Amino acid sequence: MAKITNEQEGKETVEFFKDLDREALNTERFLEKYSKPLGIVFGLLILGVLGFFGYKQFVVAPKNAEAVKSFLAAQKNLADGKDKEALGGKSAANPGFLGTYNEYSATNVGKLSAYNAGLVKFKEGKFQEAYDLLDSFSSDNKTLMAMKYGAMADAKSGLNKNDEALQLLDKAASASDDPYTTYYFTRKAGILALGLKKNAEAKKYFATIDEKYQDYDNGMSDSYIEMTKYY
């Protein structure tokens, strides 16, 4: 019995190695037949990888460094109360937020420059320009996105488009996971809705505050809910 088993195992082993030989032969023939196109594809992959890392090192990194330099200079002017210089955009010597955004819009710092430029334009009373710049800003930071929608709402209010402003405040209230940010824009939306005589919407906002954000509101939501009944 053991002999038969050994013979079977021996045959299976031989067959196994024969299969390996056939596979190796087939692979060898395949490589011989397609060696040129495979070489081209492999070469293109290598070039693609090298090109990607080269682009990151020699194009993206220097651009990011220049963008940060321009942004910090604009930020300093803003801190010093020099709004026009901070806004910039009129000369290469002082790019400011506008120039940094226009030149480096693909970078995170460039996008943040659009946000800051929008805030400066808002201070100047140029609400449509402020809105357009703020709309160009995007970020993975949820709180910053909430601030963006809130600032865009203020710009729409400046343009007397309060219904659109209310929609943006609603987006601002739901954009962030930060409780105080959510409270702040929920309250602002409620006050605007009250001013627009949209009492049902206003009540909804203040009821949310009463339910979830009493720690920040000091009981004011109750007064606003009462106002929705008579205002």
Summary of the structure (lengths in Angstrom):
residues: 231
radius of gyration: 31.8
end to end distance: 100.5
largest distance: 101.9
contacts: 704
relative contact order: 0.05
helix: 84%
strand: 1%
